[in-house]
Amino acid sequence: MKNPMGDLKAAVVALVERAKVRKGMISVLAILFVLQLYFVRELVAAELLFGLAFGVLFALSAIIYLAGALGERGLAFAEVGIRVISETARRGYSGLEYFSRKSLRQARSESAQ
């Protein structure tokens, strides 16, 4: 005859063993899940840092480009101003030359004769 207490004890031991296996499997899965979350957080943090670095590089390159463009535009304005100034100076010099050749005395004045 079978001992009902022995069968019950065997069933309880088998259930506990399955529970230990399940508990271990759940623990392993939980650890893997937590590690996945950690790696995802690290990847997101790294992506944000790289994005920030590329944003800073973009801003610096934009500032350098704008400074170069403003410098070129300033040189264009300076060239126009220099042309106006040089044309005015050339006219003034030619007028000065004209007056320096001309005698200050009239041709029929007493000192000229």
C-alpha positions as CSV (number, residue, x, y, z in Angstrom):
1,M,0.0,0.0,0.0
2,K,1.2,3.5,-0.8
3,N,1.8,5.9,1.9
4,P,-0.3,9.0,1.3
5,M,2.0,11.1,3.5
6,G,5.0,10.1,1.4
7,D,3.1,11.0,-1.8
8,L,2.2,14.4,-0.4
9,K,5.7,15.0,0.8
10,A,7.1,14.1,-2.7
11,A,4.5,16.4,-4.3
12,V,5.5,19.2,-2.0
13,V,9.2,18.7,-2.7
14,A,8.6,18.7,-6.5
15,L,6.5,21.9,-6.2
16,V,9.2,23.6,-4.1
17,E,11.9,22.5,-6.6
18,R,9.8,23.9,-9.5
19,A,9.3,27.1,-7.5
20,K,13.0,27.4,-6.9
21,V,13.6,26.9,-10.6
22,R,11.0,29.5,-11.5
23,K,12.3,31.8,-8.8
24,G,15.8,31.5,-10.3
25,M,14.6,31.9,-13.8
26,I,12.6,35.0,-12.8
27,S,15.6,36.4,-10.9
28,V,17.8,35.9,-14.0
29,L,15.2,37.5,-16.3
30,A,14.9,40.4,-13.8
31,I,18.6,40.9,-13.8
32,L,18.8,40.8,-17.6
33,F,15.9,43.3,-17.8
34,V,17.6,45.6,-15.3
35,L,20.9,45.4,-17.2
36,Q,19.0,46.1,-20.5
37,L,17.5,49.2,-18.9
38,Y,20.9,50.3,-17.7
39,F,22.5,49.9,-21.1
40,V,19.6,51.7,-22.7
41,R,20.1,54.6,-20.2
42,E,23.8,54.6,-21.0
43,L,23.1,54.7,-24.7
44,V,20.6,57.5,-24.4
45,A,23.1,59.5,-22.2
46,A,25.9,58.9,-24.7
47,E,23.6,60.0,-27.6
48,L,22.6,63.1,-25.7
49,L,26.3,63.9,-25.0
50,F,27.2,63.4,-28.7
51,G,24.3,65.5,-29.7
52,L,25.4,68.3,-27.4
53,A,29.0,68.0,-28.7
54,F,27.8,68.2,-32.4
55,G,25.5,71.1,-31.5
56,V,28.5,73.0,-30.0
57,L,30.6,72.2,-33.1
58,F,27.7,73.4,-35.3
59,A,27.4,76.6,-33.4
60,L,31.1,77.3,-33.6
61,S,31.2,76.6,-37.3
62,A,28.2,78.9,-37.8
63,I,29.8,81.7,-35.9
64,I,33.1,81.3,-37.9
65,Y,31.1,81.2,-41.2
66,L,29.2,84.4,-40.2
67,A,32.4,86.2,-39.2
68,G,33.9,85.3,-42.6
69,A,30.8,86.4,-44.5
70,L,30.7,89.7,-42.5
71,G,34.4,90.2,-43.2
72,E,33.9,89.8,-46.9
73,R,30.9,92.1,-46.9
74,G,32.9,94.7,-44.9
75,L,35.7,94.4,-47.5
76,A,33.2,95.0,-50.3
77,F,31.9,98.2,-48.5
78,A,35.5,99.3,-47.8
79,E,36.4,98.9,-51.5
80,V,33.5,101.1,-52.5
81,G,34.5,103.7,-49.9
82,I,38.1,103.6,-51.0
83,R,37.1,104.1,-54.6
84,V,35.1,107.1,-53.7
85,I,37.9,108.5,-51.6
86,S,40.5,107.8,-54.2
87,E,38.4,109.5,-57.0
88,T,37.9,112.5,-54.8
89,A,41.6,112.7,-54.0
90,R,42.5,112.3,-57.6
91,R,40.2,115.2,-58.6
92,G,41.6,117.3,-55.8
93,Y,45.2,116.6,-56.8
94,S,44.5,117.4,-60.5
95,G,42.8,120.7,-59.4
96,L,45.7,121.5,-57.2
97,E,48.1,120.8,-60.1
98,Y,46.0,123.1,-62.3
99,F,46.3,126.0,-59.8
100,S,50.0,125.4,-59.2
101,R,50.8,125.8,-62.9
102,K,48.7,128.9,-63.2
103,S,50.6,132.0,-62.2
104,L,49.3,134.0,-59.3
105,R,49.9,137.3,-61.0
106,Q,48.1,138.6,-64.0
107,A,50.0,138.8,-67.2
108,R,49.7,142.6,-67.6
109,S,50.4,143.5,-64.0
110,E,53.4,145.8,-63.1
111,S,55.5,143.2,-61.5
112,A,55.1,140.8,-64.4
113,Q,56.4,143.4,-67.0
